[in-house]
Amino acid sequence: MRFKKWTASLLSMIMSLVVLVPATSAAPNTVSVKVDGEWVQFGEHAPVIDQGSTLVPAEEIYKALKLKPEQQAQNVSGSKTVDGVTYLPVRSFGEISGYDVHWGASERAVYIWSKQPAAASGRGFLWEVENAGNKVYLLGTMHVADDSFYPLDPAIESAFAEADNLGVEVDVTKGSSPEMQKLLLDLGTYQDGTTLKDHISETTYAKLAKFLTENGMERDAFDPFKPWVVEMTLQTLQASKSGYQGQVGIDYYFVSKAMERKIPVIELESYESQLGMFNEFSQELQEANLLTTLNSLQAVDDSVNSMAEMWKTGDDQALIEMVNAIKSSGDEYYKAMLVDRNVKMTEKIEGYLKGKDSSTYMIAVGAAHMLGEKGIVTLLQEKGYTVTRK
């Protein structure tokens, strides 16, 4: 598997940065249910939320799960009958029937997965390190994904089940909040009366305008924004067209599960730091990244598919290759995107390993942070810790 130099910013967005992959929001009064990757059609009897519990019509959910009468759970605690229709609390019913259930808060969706798949789809990148009665699982994630990533490898699910705390780059469920959107606008738009056209070359602007008009948008649609916002927005939209979305990503999956379990979600970084990093890139780097993105959008599908295959097979060598592709993009980008951030996250992880409370942590951050000469795994090994691949 070969990662071309031009893919560096795309690789970073998908494998090391979550800030511009916010979860989408569904209509506030709807609840959707997906079973083993397929949306359930409920007809006139829709799921409802009652006192914080999601209730689903029994008949429709039994059909979706293809359960025979003898397999259908009896006397499920919390069941209700409304106008002759029996509703089951999806979590209690799912657990009794042998399914894994989790709630996607931002998109108001329930995801139900069989616990006995023919084979797990996502091996991913998982390591374990212990010290002084503390244990840290390091999970290298992919920030956008699709249903084919699930179910995850049992080792990953087992590590999460053991964890007392979940550590992530940032809490992805906050990405669509008004505060975060205001922060993006404050940092990512020009405040001095100038526009994008004043800050990039005529050639780059013409390429952008051509792309926008060919896709049914106004040629000046991105004029208020800085190049880094435009670049990352184009990549996010293109990845989404390929079927990969943030709300199906590995980070989002585990943040949602942590909320269900009511365990702490610890942010190793912040939206402010991630956005600030982009905003501090030199003008030359911002335009160079935008131009390479415009020149390579047609190849995004193949690149994201390659990264997805790498993650699902847990290919360490391909991951190192990917990190080297980011490194080859130049010192300014590599240092900001990976090196500086890896050092800071490693310091926090070492703090967990040296804690006095004998706790278990799962640290789920972009896979690009894990391997390579400046990766978190390498940095911990250099500090004398034994890091075991799972």
C-alpha positions, 0 to 999 in steps of 0.5 A: 500500500502506497500513500502519495505525498499529496494525500498528507492533509487528507491522511491527517484529517481522517487519521489524526484530527477530529475537529472538522469531522463533526457529528451531524444532527437529526431532527429533534423529535425523531429517533432512528434505529439501525440493525447490523448496518441497516436502517429499520423502517417503522411505518406508522409506529415510530420509536419514542423516548420516555423518561430517557429510555428509547422504546421501539415497537416490538413487532417491527424490531423483531422483524428487523432482527429476524427473531423467531417467536421462541427467540423473542424476549418475554416480560422485558422490564420497562415495556409499555403498551400504547394504543394496543402497540407493545413498545420495548426498551431497546437497551434492556431488550437488546442485552437480553436478546444478545445484542450490543446496543449503543446510542448516538446522541447527536444524530439521535440514533440507536445502533444494534449489532449482533454479538456473534458475527461471522467475523469482526470487521475492524481489527484496528490498532490496539496496544497495552501498557501497564505501570504501578497498577495502572493500565492504558489501552492505546487505540489508534482510530479512524475519525470517519468510517462507515458501517463496514467497520463494525462489529469491532474486534472483540479485543477492542470491545473487551479493552473498552469494557475494562476501562474506567476512563476514556481519553480522546483528542476532543469530545466529538459530540460537542463539535456541532455545538453553537460555541464550537461553531462560533469558534470556527467562524471566529478563527476561520473567517477574515475579520479585516474586510478582506476575502479569500481572493485577496490571500491566495493566487489567481490560479488557486482561486480559479481552480476553487471557483471551477470546482464550486460551480461544477458542483452547483455552488456559487464561485464565491461561496467560500470567500469569507473563509481562510484556506485551511477551512476551505481545504478541510471542508472540501475533504470532509465533503468528499469523504462523506460522498464516499460514504464515510462519516464522522458520526460513524467514526471510531472516536464517536462510537466510543464517546457514545458508549462512554456516555452510556456507561457514565464513565469519564470522557477525558479530552487530551486536546481541545477544539481551541488547540486544534483549530488554533493549530490550523490558524497558525499555519503559514499562508504559504502552507495553507494555500499549498494544502488547498491547491493539492486538495483541489488537484486530487479530489477525484482520487479521494475515494481510492485514498479513503478506501485504502485507509479504511482497509488499512484500519480494518486489517490492522496493517502496522506497516501501512500505518507507518507508511502513512505517517511517513507520507505526512512527514514528507509533506514538510517540517512545518506540517509534520511538526504541528500535526503529529510531533508536537501533539504526540509529545503532549499526549504522551506526557498526559498518558504517562501521567495516567500510568503513574497515577495512584488510583490503579485505574484503567484507561482507553486512549482513543486517538487518531491512528496516525499518532501511534506509530513512526519515529515520533509516535506515541507508542515509540515515545512511551517505549523510549521512556522505558515502558513495555508497549504490547500490540494486541 
